[in-house]
Amino acid sequence: MAWAGAAPAAEPTMPAAKPLVYKQPLRDKLFYGLSLLSRDPQAQAAVATAPDLNRLAAERRARARGSMEACGGDTGCYVRGFDWSDAEVAAAGQALAAALKARPEAARRLAAALDASGLYPAAPGQDADVVVRAWTQSAITAHHILAVYGLGEKPRGPAIDGPAYDVATPAYGTLVKSAVSVLVDGLMDDSSFFEPTEAFALLLLQINRRDEAGRFEPMEAGENKAAVARLKTVNWAKYPYTALVVPGYGPETAGVALSAPGLLRVQLAAKRWHDGKAPVIIVSGGNVHPNQTPYNEALEMKKALVQDYGVPADAVLVEPHARHTTTNLRNADRLIYRYGMPMDRKALVVTDLGQSGYITEDRFATRNQEDLGYVPFTGLERVSPFDVAYLPTLSALTLDAGDPLDP
């Protein structure tokens, strides 16, 4: 979205090798660009004074308020009212770009922050283009949430990622109506054009107990605080690998905290840590199996490593969000980069016979490309029946709009 006479965008910055700041973890992780926009006074002023965006905002507020009478208990009606069509997304993007033209300093600041986040692939264009791409990504994320948790479309993992209710039932329609009534009650007359849809998407996740993406944040101030501090003292040259990455293996039986295969992976990782293979273990896995389990795979693996296998707590990094093997590696890459660990040294996946073979097959790379849009590793090498070495990649930082439980 370039315009005549506009100054070119600054060269994209390298993503910041530090954790992103999430003031409202669930909202910020899903809608990072909108969060930055809403917290920048100059950008907010640009949005608030743009006639086209004001008109869009008024229309969106009217839709939200009118849905209570128009939709009753019809969940699909609410989804249609809050969602954005492709044409509407494009029109809002054009209006946003025009508004930022009048505030070039705000546009430049937002573009630099978005580039530094690493969440959005770099592409040519003006500063405003970077912001518009973030808006478009947010609209895609919201659409996906509304489709799955409003209309019942299948998520990536239907058995583990779906709604907590049958969305086709009248009871769910009544619940959604109640949620919208709360949303409308808190809707301000000066709300931005994107706020009603963002709020509705977050409410759908919350009433379905699907807030997994925001749990445990900020990790560097909580579960990972001691290990992050210790990383600053590590002499990386002493170790053949940067980290041992242990993917979770969730039990399918309710009430079981750590599965037997998961325990065996922990034993292998503990031995390799004691053998000096790497200075830190990254345990990766969310609240996944069985669906809506209260047990977190990464936390349970850390507990076993510390309590049963003599690994110090400050040698274990928790990655508590991954829901699939693809995101085990991707999310480990993110921690490696955000916590300042070397990206030019290989990490070692420590797992069982079956998964180590699967990770090195072509179909695993294909699955990553299909699900994530990129492959978050290079140089895969199966160095033992249990161990796979790989180099992490910066592409792993890219936000995944198709998975609101672990974007």
C-alpha positions in Angstrom: 0.0 0.0 0.0 2.5 2.7 -1.1 1.5 6.2 -1.9 3.1 9.0 -3.9 5.9 10.8 -2.1 5.9 8.5 0.9 9.3 7.9 2.5 10.6 4.3 2.1 10.5 2.0 5.1 13.6 1.5 7.1 15.5 -1.7 6.5 13.8 -4.5 8.5 15.6 -5.1 11.8 16.7 -8.4 13.0 14.2 -9.9 15.4 14.9 -9.1 19.0 16.9 -11.8 20.8 14.8 -11.4 23.9 11.3 -12.4 25.0 8.4 -10.4 23.7 6.5 -8.4 26.3 3.0 -9.7 26.8 0.9 -7.4 29.0 -2.2 -9.3 28.3 -0.8 -12.7 27.3 -3.7 -14.3 25.5 -4.7 -11.2 23.6 -1.1 -10.1 22.8 0.0 -13.5 21.6 -2.9 -13.8 19.2 -3.2 -10.2 18.1 0.3 -8.8 18.7 0.1 -6.1 16.0 -3.3 -4.8 17.2 -1.9 -4.7 20.8 1.0 -2.5 19.7 -1.3 -0.3 17.7 -3.7 0.2 20.6 -0.8 1.1 23.0 0.8 3.7 20.8 -0.8 7.1 21.5 0.1 8.6 18.1 -1.1 5.5 16.2 -4.3 5.5 18.2 -4.8 9.2 17.4 -4.3 8.5 13.7 -7.0 5.7 13.9 -9.3 7.9 16.0 -9.2 10.9 13.6 -9.5 9.0 10.3 -13.0 9.4 8.9 -13.0 6.0 7.1 -11.9 4.2 10.2 -14.3 6.1 12.4 -17.1 5.0 10.0 -15.9 1.4 10.2 -15.7 1.6 13.9 -19.3 2.9 14.2 -20.6 0.2 11.9 -18.8 -2.5 13.9 -20.2 -1.2 17.2 -23.7 -1.0 15.7 -23.4 -4.6 14.4 -22.3 -5.8 17.9 -25.1 -4.0 19.7 -27.7 -4.9 17.1 -26.8 -8.6 17.2 -28.4 -9.1 20.6 -31.8 -8.5 19.1 -31.1 -9.9 15.7 -29.4 -13.2 16.6 -31.0 -14.4 19.8 -29.5 -17.8 20.4 -28.2 -18.3 16.8 -24.5 -18.7 17.1 -23.9 -18.5 13.3 -25.7 -15.2 13.2 -23.2 -13.7 15.8 -20.3 -15.1 13.8 -21.5 -13.5 10.6 -22.0 -10.2 12.4 -18.6 -10.1 14.0 -16.4 -11.6 11.3 -14.7 -9.7 8.5 -15.1 -10.6 4.8 -12.0 -10.5 2.6 -13.3 -7.3 1.0 -13.9 -5.7 4.4 -10.4 -6.6 5.6 -8.9 -5.1 2.5 -11.0 -1.9 2.9 -10.0 -1.5 6.5 -6.3 -2.0 5.5 -6.5 0.7 2.9 -8.1 3.1 5.5 -5.5 2.2 8.1 -2.6 2.8 5.6 -4.1 6.2 4.7 -4.5 7.1 8.4 -0.8 6.3 9.1 0.3 8.4 6.2 -0.5 11.4 8.3 1.5 10.1 11.2 4.8 8.8 9.6 6.6 8.7 13.0 4.0 6.4 14.4 4.0 4.3 11.3 7.8 4.0 11.4 7.8 3.1 15.1 5.1 0.4 14.7 6.8 -1.0 11.7 10.2 -1.2 13.5 8.5 -2.9 16.5 6.7 -5.4 14.3 9.9 -6.2 12.4 11.7 -6.7 15.7 9.1 -9.1 16.9 9.9 -11.6 14.1 6.2 -12.6 14.1 5.6 -11.4 10.6 7.6 -12.3 7.5 9.5 -9.4 6.1 8.3 -8.1 2.7 8.9 -5.0 0.6 6.8 -1.9 1.2 6.3 1.2 3.2 6.1 1.4 7.0 2.3 1.4 6.8 2.4 -1.8 4.8 4.0 -3.6 7.7 1.2 -2.5 10.0 -1.5 -3.4 7.5 0.0 -6.9 7.1 -0.2 -7.3 10.9 -3.9 -6.2 10.8 -4.6 -8.7 8.0 -3.0 -11.5 10.0 -5.1 -10.5 13.0 -8.2 -10.7 11.0 -7.3 -14.2 9.7 -6.6 -15.3 13.3 -10.0 -13.9 14.4 -11.8 -15.6 11.5 -10.2 -18.9 12.4 -11.3 -18.6 16.0 -14.9 -17.7 15.0 -15.0 -20.6 12.5 -13.9 -23.2 15.0 -15.4 -22.1 18.2 -18.5 -20.4 16.7 -19.4 -22.6 13.7 -17.7 -25.9 14.7 -15.3 -26.1 11.8 -12.5 -28.7 12.5 -9.3 -27.3 14.1 -5.9 -28.7 13.3 -6.2 -31.3 16.0 -9.9 -32.1 16.2 -9.6 -34.5 19.2 -7.5 -32.0 21.3 -8.2 -28.5 20.0 -11.9 -28.2 19.6 -14.7 -26.5 21.5 -15.7 -27.6 25.0 -19.3 -27.8 23.8 -21.4 -28.9 20.9 -21.7 -25.6 19.1 -24.8 -26.7 17.2 -26.9 -27.0 20.4 -29.4 -24.3 21.6 -27.5 -24.4 25.0 -24.4 -23.2 23.3 -26.3 -20.5 21.4 -27.6 -19.2 24.8 -24.0 -19.2 26.2 -22.8 -17.2 23.2 -25.6 -14.8 23.6 -24.6 -14.3 27.2 -21.0 -13.7 26.2 -22.0 -11.1 23.6 -24.2 -9.3 26.2 -21.0 -9.0 28.4 -19.0 -7.8 25.4 -21.6 -5.2 24.4 -21.9 -4.0 28.0 -18.2 -3.1 28.0 -18.0 -1.7 24.5 -17.0 1.9 24.5 -18.2 4.5 22.1 -14.6 5.4 21.1 -13.6 1.7 20.5 -11.4 1.1 17.5 -12.6 -0.6 14.3 -11.1 -4.0 15.3 -12.1 -4.1 18.9 -15.5 -5.8 18.7 -14.2 -8.7 16.6 -11.1 -9.1 18.7 -13.1 -9.1 21.9 -15.6 -11.7 20.5 -12.8 -14.0 19.4 -11.2 -13.9 22.9 -14.6 -14.5 24.6 -15.2 -17.6 22.4 -11.8 -19.0 23.5 -12.5 -18.2 27.2 -15.9 -19.7 27.4 -14.5 -22.9 25.8 -11.6 -23.0 28.2 -9.1 -22.6 25.3 -6.8 -20.0 26.8 -3.8 -22.3 26.4 -1.8 -19.8 24.4 -1.7 -17.3 27.3 -0.9 -19.7 30.1 2.4 -19.5 32.0 3.4 -16.2 30.5 5.7 -14.4 31.1 7.8 -17.6 31.4 11.1 -15.8 31.8 9.7 -14.2 35.0 8.2 -17.5 36.3 8.9 -21.1 35.5 12.0 -20.3 33.4 13.5 -17.5 35.5 16.3 -19.5 37.1 17.3 -21.3 33.9 17.4 -18.0 31.9 19.7 -16.5 34.5 22.0 -19.5 34.3 22.2 -19.3 30.5 24.2 -16.1 30.8 27.0 -18.1 32.5 27.2 -21.0 30.1 30.4 -21.7 28.1 28.8 -23.1 25.0 32.0 -24.4 23.5 32.1 -27.0 26.3 29.1 -28.8 24.9 28.4 -30.7 21.6 24.8 -29.4 21.5 23.1 -26.2 22.6 20.1 -27.9 24.2 18.4 -31.2 24.6 14.8 -31.0 23.3 12.3 -33.4 24.8 8.9 -33.5 23.1 6.0 -34.4 25.4 4.0 -37.6 25.1 0.6 -37.0 26.7 -1.4 -39.8 28.4 -4.8 -40.6 27.0 -6.1 -41.6 30.4 -7.7 -38.9 32.6 -5.9 -38.3 35.9 -2.5 -39.5 34.7 0.1 -36.7 34.9 3.0 -38.2 32.9 2.7 -41.1 30.5 5.0 -44.0 30.4 6.5 -43.1 27.0 7.0 -39.5 28.3 8.8 -40.9 31.4 11.1 -42.9 29.2 12.0 -39.8 27.2 12.8 -38.0 30.4 15.1 -40.8 31.5 17.0 -40.6 28.2 17.3 -36.8 28.4 18.5 -36.9 32.0 21.3 -39.4 31.1 22.4 -37.2 28.2 22.5 -34.1 30.4 24.5 -35.9 33.0 26.9 -37.1 30.2 27.4 -33.4 29.3 25.7 -33.4 25.9 24.2 -30.0 26.5 23.9 -27.4 29.3 20.2 -27.2 29.3 17.1 -29.4 28.7 14.1 -27.9 26.9 10.9 -29.9 27.8 8.2 -29.2 25.3 4.5 -29.9 25.5 1.2 -28.2 26.5 -2.1 -29.2 28.2 -2.9 -31.6 25.4 -3.9 -35.2 26.2 -6.5 -36.1 27.0 -8.5 -33.1 25.8 -8.8 -30.3 28.4 -6.4 -32.1 30.8 -5.2 -30.1 33.8 -1.7 -31.6 33.5 0.9 -29.8 31.4 3.4 -32.1 29.7 6.4 -29.8 30.0 5.8 -29.1 33.7 5.4 -32.8 34.5 8.6 -33.7 32.6 10.5 -30.9 34.5 9.1 -32.2 37.8 10.4 -35.7 37.0 13.8 -34.5 35.8 14.3 -32.5 39.0 12.8 -34.8 41.6 13.7 -38.2 40.2 16.8 -37.8 38.0 19.0 -35.2 39.7 18.8 -32.5 37.0 18.9 -29.0 38.6 15.8 -26.9 38.1 18.0 -24.1 36.6 19.1 -26.6 33.9 15.5 -27.1 32.6 13.6 -24.7 30.3 9.9 -25.3 30.1 8.1 -24.8 26.8 4.5 -25.4 27.9 2.5 -24.6 24.7 3.3 -27.1 21.9 0.5 -29.3 20.9 2.1 -31.2 18.0 5.6 -32.6 17.1 5.9 -29.7 14.6 5.5 -27.1 17.3 7.8 -29.0 19.7 10.7 -28.1 17.5 9.4 -24.7 16.4 8.8 -23.6 20.0 12.1 -24.9 21.1 13.7 -22.8 18.4 11.8 -19.8 19.7 13.2 -20.2 23.2 16.7 -20.8 21.9 16.6 -17.5 20.0 14.6 -15.4 22.5 16.8 -16.5 25.4 20.0 -15.6 23.6 21.3 -19.2 23.0 23.5 -19.9 19.9 21.6 -20.4 16.7 24.6 -21.6 14.8 25.0 -24.8 16.9 22.8 -27.9 16.7 20.2 -28.8 19.3 19.5 -32.5 20.0 16.0 -33.9 20.1 15.8 -36.8 22.6 12.8 -39.0 22.1 11.7 -42.6 21.4 12.4 -44.9 18.5 9.3 -44.1 16.6 9.3 -40.4 16.9 13.0 -40.1 16.1 12.4 -42.0 12.9 9.4 -39.9 12.0 11.2 -36.6 12.5 13.8 -37.6 9.9 11.3 -38.7 7.3 10.4 -36.4 4.4 6.8 -36.4 5.5 7.6 -34.5 8.7 9.2 -31.6 6.7 6.1 -31.7 4.5 3.8 -31.6 7.4 5.7 -28.6 8.8 5.3 -26.8 5.5 1.6 -27.5 5.3 0.8 -26.6 8.9 3.2 -23.8 9.6 4.1 -22.5 6.1 7.8 -23.1 6.7 10.2 -25.8 8.0 11.7 -24.7 11.4 14.9 -26.7 11.1 17.8 -27.6 8.8 20.5 -30.2 8.8 18.5 -33.0 10.4 20.7 -35.9 11.4 19.6 -39.0 13.3 22.7 -39.6 15.5 21.3 -42.6 17.4 18.0 -44.6 17.6 16.8 -42.0 20.1 18.5 -38.7 19.1 18.1 -36.3 16.2 20.4 -33.3 15.8 19.2 -30.2 13.9 19.9 -26.5 13.5 17.2 -24.1 14.6 15.9 -21.4 12.2 14.6 -17.8 12.6 11.6 -18.7 10.5 10.3 -20.4 13.7 9.5 -17.0 15.2 6.7 -16.5 12.6 3.2 -16.3 14.1 0.8 -19.1 13.1 -2.6 -17.6 12.5 -4.1 -21.0 12.0 -3.6 -22.2 15.6 -5.0 -19.9 18.3 -4.1 -22.4 21.0 -0.4 -22.1 20.2 0.3 -19.3 17.6 
